[in-house]
Amino acid sequence: MQIVALNWQIYLLTHSPVALGLIGLFRFLPIVVFSLIGGSFADAHNRKRILIISETLLAIFAVILAVTTFQGSITPTVIYAITICAAILTSFDMPARQAFVPSLVPKSALTNALSLNSIMWQIALIIGPTIAGFIIAHSGIEQVYILNAASYVLSTILLLFIRADGSIMGTPSIVGIAAIKEGLRFVKTRTMIWSTMLLDFFSTLLAGATALMPIFASDILHVGPQGLGFLYAAPAVGAVVAGYIIAHLGEIRKQGKVLLASVVLYAVGTILFGLSKHFQLSLLALFIIGAGDSISTIIRNTIRQISTPDAIRGRMTSINMIFFMGGPQLGEFEAGVLAAFVGAPMAVVTGGVGTLVVVGLMAAFIPSLRKYDKHTDEPLLS
């Protein structure tokens, strides 16, 4: 909801597409710079305490946005500064959060837990923008910021009720270059971890159709802004359905093949969307994209969490952040540039075909990824 409010407000203040693009850039760059430090920090300090501090500071940032908006003193500079600070906090919050999750459930239930987590995230992507738009239209932008601040306060209180204390199993690391290098060496020696990171990066880099969605809504499908909202929601609906199914399947066998098949599904949906001239078919294609992405995300995250000792999970997650956040961001840039030369449909189709090529190459040259069929009690050695 706050992201929608920020984007809307910056456009009202500037009426500049470039200013809108800077919001994404200012979210991405601090994470690239600080994520490795944040991961090292999460493996050196109590993860629950990190989350409480970060949630508290994010609440304060939301209050600043609400107050400056209410007073009429907010400027693009204020928005960009808060965006940068929030992104820096995310670099510390996300590694601690993801490293904390495996201590909350038995290892046998981790896949189901991650499925439910994916469902939660996708439902937020469906209803969040809708609620934000309603509040902005009827009560003002500052009310979104106030509600967001309240949500951080609530999440901080809920963290206090979690029985897990957030301590690190094993020997905590010491924040520094040596700890960061240790994390990089660990990922490098774990084939299943770095290969799934690469698969995630290249699939989202090549098959990112989100940035071109307004072009499809306006010039190809002719459905206007209301149809655009449905187009944005369709992948999330597919992800929720797939996540629900995965959560109720229990143990999944042949995870490597299922992972590769889910990325193929993602690519096929992308190609279908690029070729479609009909709104309903486009919604179906986006539904397929969301379902494939959801299955892939759940399996990748399960493999990484189970394959990583607790004392290094924060650093593994911080390295993964660069891949899973860099792929979509660079993918949107790549899609926009390619669309300028060959048109939006061909840019999307080309990306889908490229993703199929990547899947084929990785299946052929990394057989351990294709043959993966175990979630053992001990970290995998590749």
C-alpha positions in Angstrom: 0.0 0.0 0.0 2.8 2.4 0.9 4.6 1.7 -2.4 1.4 2.6 -4.3 1.1 5.8 -2.3 4.7 6.8 -2.8 4.5 6.2 -6.6 1.2 8.2 -6.8 2.6 11.0 -4.7 5.9 11.4 -6.5 4.0 11.6 -9.8 1.6 14.2 -8.4 4.6 16.2 -7.3 6.7 15.9 -10.4 4.5 14.6 -13.3 7.7 12.9 -14.5 8.1 9.3 -15.5 11.8 9.6 -14.8 11.0 10.6 -11.2 8.9 7.5 -10.9 11.8 5.4 -12.3 14.1 6.8 -9.6 11.9 5.4 -6.9 12.7 1.9 -8.2 16.4 2.7 -8.6 16.6 4.1 -5.0 15.0 0.9 -3.7 17.4 -1.3 -5.6 20.9 0.3 -5.3 21.1 0.4 -1.4 20.2 -3.3 -1.3 23.0 -4.1 -3.7 25.4 -2.1 -1.6 24.3 -3.1 1.9 22.8 -6.6 1.5 26.1 -8.5 2.1 26.7 -6.4 5.2 23.1 -7.1 6.3 23.6 -10.8 5.8 26.8 -10.8 7.8 25.0 -8.9 10.5 22.1 -11.4 10.6 24.6 -14.2 11.3 26.4 -12.3 14.1 23.5 -10.9 16.1 20.1 -12.0 17.4 17.7 -12.1 14.5 14.6 -11.4 16.4 16.1 -8.3 17.9 17.2 -7.1 14.4 13.6 -7.5 13.2 12.2 -5.6 16.1 14.6 -2.7 15.6 14.0 -2.6 11.8 10.2 -2.7 12.1 10.3 0.1 14.7 12.4 2.3 12.4 10.2 1.6 9.4 7.2 2.7 11.5 9.0 6.0 12.2 9.7 6.5 8.5 6.0 6.0 7.8 5.1 8.5 10.4 7.5 11.1 8.8 5.8 10.5 5.5 2.4 11.0 7.0 3.3 14.2 8.9 5.1 15.9 6.0 2.2 15.0 3.7 -0.4 16.3 6.2 1.6 19.5 6.6 2.1 19.9 2.9 5.9 20.0 3.3 6.7 16.8 1.6 9.0 17.0 -1.4 10.5 14.5 -3.8 13.8 14.8 -1.8 12.0 13.6 1.3 10.4 10.7 -0.5 13.7 9.7 -2.1 15.5 10.0 1.3 12.9 7.8 3.1 13.0 5.3 0.2 16.8 5.0 0.4 16.7 4.6 4.2 14.0 2.0 4.0 15.9 0.1 1.4 19.0 0.1 3.6 16.9 -1.3 6.5 15.5 -4.0 4.1 19.1 -5.1 3.5 19.3 -5.9 7.2 15.6 -7.0 7.8 15.3 -9.5 5.0 18.3 -11.7 5.7 17.4 -11.8 9.4 13.7 -12.5 8.6 14.4 -15.4 6.1 17.1 -16.9 8.4 14.7 -16.7 11.3 11.9 -18.7 9.5 13.5 -22.2 9.7 13.6 -21.9 13.5 9.8 -21.5 13.7 8.7 -24.8 12.2 10.0 -28.4 12.0 12.2 -29.1 9.0 9.5 -31.5 7.7 7.0 -28.6 7.6 9.3 -26.0 6.0 8.0 -26.4 2.4 4.4 -26.0 3.6 5.4 -23.0 5.8 7.1 -21.3 2.8 4.0 -22.1 0.7 1.8 -20.3 3.2 4.3 -17.4 3.3 4.1 -17.1 -0.5 0.3 -17.1 -0.3 0.4 -14.3 2.2 2.7 -12.2 0.1 0.7 -12.8 -3.1 -2.6 -11.9 -1.4 -1.0 -8.7 -0.2 -0.1 -8.0 -3.8 -3.7 -8.4 -4.9 -5.6 -6.5 -2.2 -2.9 -3.9 -1.2 -3.0 -1.7 -4.2 -6.8 -1.8 -4.3 -7.2 -0.7 -0.7 -4.5 1.9 -1.1 -6.3 3.4 -4.1 -9.6 3.5 -2.2 -8.0 5.2 0.8 -6.1 7.7 -1.3 -9.3 8.7 -3.2 -11.5 9.0 -0.1 -9.2 10.0 2.8 -5.9 11.2 1.4 -2.4 9.8 0.9 -1.3 10.5 4.5 -3.9 7.9 5.8 -2.0 5.2 3.9 1.2 6.1 5.7 -0.6 6.2 9.1 -2.0 2.8 8.5 1.4 1.5 7.4 3.0 2.9 10.6 0.3 1.1 12.6 1.0 -2.2 10.8 4.7 -2.0 11.7 3.8 -1.4 15.4 1.5 -4.4 15.2 4.1 -6.6 13.6 6.6 -5.5 16.3 4.2 -6.6 19.0 3.6 -9.9 17.3 7.3 -10.6 17.1 7.4 -10.3 20.9 4.9 -13.2 21.1 7.0 -15.6 18.9 8.5 -18.2 21.3 11.7 -18.7 19.3 14.3 -16.3 20.8 16.1 -15.5 17.6 19.5 -16.7 18.7 21.8 -18.4 16.2 22.3 -22.1 16.3 26.0 -22.7 16.1 28.8 -20.2 16.5 27.8 -16.6 15.5 30.0 -14.9 12.9 31.8 -11.6 13.4 30.6 -8.8 11.1 33.3 -8.0 8.6 35.0 -8.8 5.3 36.0 -12.3 6.4 32.4 -13.2 7.3 31.2 -11.9 3.9 33.9 -13.9 2.1 32.9 -17.0 4.1 29.3 -16.5 2.9 30.4 -16.1 -0.7 32.6 -19.2 -0.5 29.8 -21.2 1.0 27.4 -20.4 -1.9 30.1 -21.1 -4.4 30.7 -24.6 -3.1 26.9 -25.5 -3.0 25.8 -26.3 -6.5 22.1 -26.4 -5.6 22.2 -23.0 -4.1 24.1 -21.0 -6.7 22.4 -22.8 -9.6 18.9 -21.9 -8.3 20.1 -18.4 -7.8 21.2 -18.2 -11.4 18.0 -19.8 -12.6 16.0 -17.2 -10.7 18.1 -14.3 -12.0 18.1 -15.2 -15.7 14.4 -16.2 -15.8 13.3 -12.9 -14.3 15.8 -10.9 -16.3 14.7 -12.3 -19.6 10.9 -12.9 -19.0 10.0 -9.8 -17.1 6.7 -8.5 -18.7 5.6 -6.3 -15.8 7.2 -3.1 -17.0 5.4 -3.4 -20.4 2.0 -4.0 -18.9 0.7 -0.5 -19.5 1.5 -0.8 -23.2 -0.5 -4.0 -23.5 -3.4 -2.5 -21.6 -3.5 0.7 -23.7 -2.3 -0.2 -27.2 -2.7 -4.0 -27.7 -5.7 -5.2 -25.5 -7.4 -1.8 -25.3 -8.8 -2.3 -21.8 -7.7 0.9 -20.2 -6.6 1.5 -16.6 -9.3 -0.8 -15.1 -8.1 -3.7 -17.2 -4.5 -2.8 -16.3 -5.4 -3.5 -12.6 -6.7 -6.9 -13.6 -3.5 -7.6 -15.5 -1.4 -6.7 -12.5 -3.5 -8.9 -10.2 -3.7 -12.0 -12.5 -0.1 -13.3 -11.7 -0.7 -12.9 -8.0 -4.0 -14.9 -8.3 -2.1 -17.7 -10.1 0.6 -17.6 -7.4 -2.0 -17.9 -4.6 -3.7 -20.9 -6.2 -0.3 -22.6 -6.9 0.9 -21.9 -3.4 -2.3 -23.2 -1.8 -1.9 -26.5 -3.8 1.8 -26.9 -2.9 1.0 -26.2 0.8 -1.5 -29.1 0.8 0.5 -31.6 -1.2 2.9 -32.5 1.6 6.3 -33.7 0.5 7.2 -33.1 -3.1 9.4 -35.6 -4.8 11.8 -35.0 -7.7 12.1 -31.4 -6.7 14.8 -30.6 -9.3 12.5 -31.7 -12.2 9.5 -29.9 -10.6 11.6 -26.7 -10.3 12.8 -26.8 -13.9 9.2 -27.6 -15.1 7.8 -24.6 -13.1 10.3 -22.2 -14.8 9.2 -23.7 -18.2 5.6 -23.0 -17.2 6.6 -19.4 -16.4 8.3 -19.1 -19.8 5.4 -20.6 -21.7 3.0 -18.2 -19.9 5.3 -15.3 -20.9 5.3 -16.3 -24.6 1.5 -16.8 -24.5 1.0 -13.3 -23.0 3.3 -11.7 -25.7 1.3 -13.4 -28.5 -2.2 -12.8 -27.1 -4.5 -10.2 -28.6 -7.4 -11.1 -26.3 -7.9 -9.9 -22.8 -9.2 -13.2 -21.3 -6.3 -15.1 -22.9 -3.8 -12.6 -21.5 -5.3 -13.0 -18.0 -4.9 -16.8 -18.4 -1.3 -16.3 -19.5 -0.5 -14.1 -16.5 -2.2 -16.6 -14.2 0.2 -19.3 -15.6 3.2 -17.0 -15.1 2.2 -16.4 -11.5 1.6 -20.1 -10.8 5.0 -21.1 -12.4 6.8 -18.4 -10.5 5.2 -19.4 -7.2 6.1 -23.1 -7.5 9.6 -22.2 -8.5 10.0 -19.7 -5.6 8.7 -22.2 -3.0 11.0 -25.0 -4.1 14.1 -22.8 -4.5 13.6 -21.3 -1.0 13.1 -24.7 0.5 16.3 -26.1 -1.1 18.3 -23.1 0.0 17.1 -23.1 3.6 17.6 -26.8 4.1 21.0 -26.8 2.4 22.3 -24.0 4.6 23.5 -24.2 8.2 21.8 -21.8 10.5 24.9 -19.9 11.3 25.3 -18.8 7.7 21.7 -18.4 6.5 21.7 -14.6 6.8 24.7 -14.3 4.5 23.2 -16.8 2.0 20.0 -14.8 1.9 21.8 -11.5 1.4 23.7 -13.0 -1.6 20.4 -14.3 -3.0 18.8 -10.8 -2.5 21.1 -9.4 -5.2 20.0 -12.1 -7.6 16.2 -12.1 -7.0 16.0 -8.3 -6.7 18.5 -7.6 -9.5 16.8 -9.9 -12.0 13.4 -8.3 -12.1 14.8 -4.7 -12.0 17.3 -5.3 -14.8 14.6 -7.3 -16.6 12.3 -4.4 -16.7 15.0 -2.2 -18.1 15.9 -4.9 -20.7 12.3 -5.3 -21.7 11.8 -1.6 -22.1 14.9 -1.2 -24.3 14.1 -4.2 -26.4 10.5 -3.1 -26.8 11.7 0.2 -28.2 13.4 -1.7 -31.1 11.1 -4.7 -31.8 7.8 -3.7 -30.1 6.3 -4.9 -26.7 4.9 -8.2 -27.9 8.1 -9.4 -29.6 10.1 -8.2 -26.6 8.0 -10.4 -24.2 8.0 -13.4 -26.6 11.8 -13.1 -27.0 12.2 -13.1 -23.2 10.1 -16.2 -22.8 12.0 -18.1 -25.5 15.3 -16.9 -23.9 14.1 -18.3 -20.5 13.4 -21.7 -22.2 16.9 -21.7 -23.5 18.4 -21.0 -20.1 16.3 -23.8 -18.5 17.6 -26.2 -21.2 21.2 -25.2 -20.7 21.1 -25.5 -17.0 19.3 -28.9 -17.1 22.0 -30.1 -19.5 25.1 -28.7 -17.9 24.1 -28.9 -14.2 22.8 -32.5 -13.8 22.7 -32.3 -10.0 20.0 -29.6 -10.4 18.0 -31.8 -12.8 18.4 -34.9 -10.6 17.8 -33.3 -7.2 15.3 -35.4 -5.2 16.0 -35.0 -1.6 15.6 -32.7 1.4 18.1 -34.2 3.8 18.7 -33.4 7.5 22.2 -32.3 6.7 23.4 -29.5 4.4 24.0 -30.6 0.9 27.6 -30.5 -0.3 26.5 -30.0 -4.0 
